[in-house]
Amino acid sequence: MRNRKQHIAILVAVWIVCTTIGPVSSSIQYTRETMPGAQYYDGKKLNIPISK
């Protein structure tokens, strides 16, 4: 019985997170400059620095 309650609680938590984050992430307007990783792209290839 306890496993079923935990399973339902996890499903509810995941549903809440998905319904909250979904609209927020879709409202972000990306451009070439603001896209994640854009600072590493020179127009032809990715130049990602590797540090020690």
N, C-alpha and C positions, 0 to 999 in steps of 0.2 A: 504494500500500500504506500509506503514511504517513497519508493522509487517512482511510482506513478505521479505523486504530488510534486516531486522534484522535477520530473520530466515536464510536467505541465507548467511549472514555474519558469523553467528555462525557456520553453517555447514562448511564453508570454513575454519574457524579457527580450528575447530575440525579436519578436514582433514589434515591441515598443521601439527598440533601437532602429530597426529597419524603417519603420514609418516615420521616425523623427529625422534620421540622417538622409534618407532618400530625397526629400524635397530640398533640403539644404544643399546637398552636393549637386543637384541638377540645376540650382539657381546660379551657380558660379559660372560666369562668362569667361572662358579662356580665350586669350589671344596668343599670337606667336611669342610675345614677350613674357606673358604671365603663365604660360603652360609649364608644368613641372619638368625640369631638365632643360629648359630653353637656353639657359646660360652656357650649356655645354655643346650646343648645336651651332655650327658655323654656316649652315645652308647646304652642306654636302654630306657631312658625317658628324658623329658624336665625338667630342674630344673630352673624355672624362679623365681628370687627373687622378693618378694613383699615388697615395701617400704611404709612407712606411709606418 
